[in-house]
């Protein structure tokens, strides 16, 4: 495997790579060795001010929103081309930084390029208004305009793909951008800045400020010149951002946490369901928002299914994220690792049977958590209610459709759900009753970029994806035009009657 050079990471502001104003830096730590990978510029309010000012100038006075759509989209396609050309380096940096297995980060790099191509296509074909004719009197129509400076705040769990999922529609619709990537995974965000710089976008159209959420992130949210915040991350951070953005009336889109149920009925194709639930919880090291972290098994298949799960868990290949055969790598950070381990201990205290794979001794330096099943769980246990965000699945038996529906919905989250049954009527019935933004029936979690992505309840606000992103990244303006004769009420043409002296009295 080619090892690429890793440079220290700087901010990207107004078309230049810059150190922090105060020269502040922080260490970026490897999840595999827990040693420093590199140093990263630490942004504060000062860097956010510079980046927002650059983005504001580029929006108000630059060519970006005035240029022809054809020209703007040629930049977006150029970014996609460059991502494809540099996909090897991107997946290497992503695996080094996050611990995600290289076989999986390769697919994420390809998806990132697709995000840009997709939005070039969508803006061309689907960024359309509507026209309403009122008899022969009026024609009223809508147009979509860019909103202004978009603040984008992203998590560490699939950083490059998730950044591009926001940057692509924000730029393609004509906004300018300030991105604040997660502090635990700055490498591929830096690579994105290099790519966008190479693509030659006008200065200030795209900016990155690295740093911590409580400082750099909070300053971006509070900035009066930023019109919208698209956020992906934890639910409690989402609430804080909503609160902090309220003073400046920010438009917000929130993609938040989940505790998604997979429901497998006795009549399901058990082999396919097994493949899907194992992949759904253990790919991406279990650090996946739509992971099926609660598995509901109907009592007729419980024992056999659990036996197969145990066998799979024992055979999952845990290893160096750079090894193409590794299926599970180390968790992003020591702090997150400790948190996941704490939940596994809690599961035992709460009475679940804990079954884990084993970690080879040579991996002791890394943040490895073996794939873990929490068997015979109850849905009201803390480990079945809170998002663990690691390779840990709570397994809960059920008897009937009514009972499993009640348990599936008994959570504060509502991101994804998966139903496995050969009774297709039941599949649709459950899909309509389950509280979640997305449901897959007899299917693994596959994405169709035209379809809206997002969660209900505490899993999100709004939808991104397809033309749904346009509602967020554009301002819809109504234009009213009179095309016929109009009868407009005439004010101010009536002559005031002179009052007589006796009327005045
Ligand atoms: P996080 O909320 O800790 O951090 C996300 C980002 O927010 C980071 O860039 C962080 O620096 C920033 N941030 C933190 N505090 C802030 C503040 N006060 N103001 C502004 N910015 C702030 O989340 P994380 O731990 O990086 O990511 C994991 C979470 O993300 C999980 O809950 C997961 O489910 C969720 N997630 C959701 C989706 C989805 O599409 N629904 C996708 C991926 C991840």
Boltz pocket constraint, residues with backbone or C-beta under 6 A from the ligand:
constraints:
  - pocket:
      binder: B
      contacts: [[A, 153], [A, 154], [A, 155], [A, 156], [A, 157], [A, 162], [A, 180], [A, 181], [A, 182], [A, 183], [A, 211], [A, 212], [A, 213], [A, 214], [A, 216], [A, 217], [A, 218], [A, 221], [A, 232], [A, 233], [A, 234], [A, 235], [A, 237], [A, 238], [A, 240], [A, 241], [A, 254], [A, 255], [A, 256], [A, 257], [A, 258], [A, 288], [A, 289], [A, 290], [A, 387], [A, 389], [A, 415], [A, 455], [A, 459], [A, 460]]
      max_distance: 6.0
